[in-house]
Amino acid sequence: MASSSKGEDDHAVARKIIAAAERKHFAQERNKTERIVAITNFTNGLNSEIATPLHYLERQLRFLEVGVR
């Protein structure tokens, strides 16, 4: 019976190790996802700040081109 108990203890330890590894993996994936979301939000913010002035300049250039013709 002692070996059976030892085997059960080994399985319990193995399950704990696997569970810890899974928690670590999921935490790393969550961190990656959070970084991607933060970068995407930052980039989208930059794009919107840049797009408005560029759109304005583009309209001004068109106006000037029409006036020059």
Secondary structure in CASP SS format (residue, H / E / C, confidence):
PFRMAT SS
TARGET T0000
AUTHOR 0000-0000-0000
METHOD secondary structure of the structure
MODEL  1
M C 1.00
A H 1.00
S H 1.00
S H 1.00
S H 1.00
K H 1.00
G H 1.00
E H 1.00
D H 1.00
D H 1.00
H H 1.00
A H 1.00
V H 1.00
A H 1.00
R H 1.00
K H 1.00
I H 1.00
I H 1.00
A H 1.00
A H 1.00
A H 1.00
E H 1.00
R H 1.00
K H 1.00
H H 1.00
F H 1.00
A H 1.00
Q H 1.00
E H 1.00
R H 1.00
N H 1.00
K H 1.00
T H 1.00
E H 1.00
R H 1.00
I H 1.00
V H 1.00
A H 1.00
I H 1.00
T H 1.00
N H 1.00
F H 1.00
T H 1.00
N H 1.00
G H 1.00
L H 1.00
N H 1.00
S H 1.00
E H 1.00
I H 1.00
A H 1.00
T H 1.00
P H 1.00
L H 1.00
H H 1.00
Y H 1.00
L H 1.00
E H 1.00
R H 1.00
Q H 1.00
L H 1.00
R H 1.00
F H 1.00
L H 1.00
E H 1.00
V H 1.00
G H 1.00
V H 1.00
R C 1.00
END
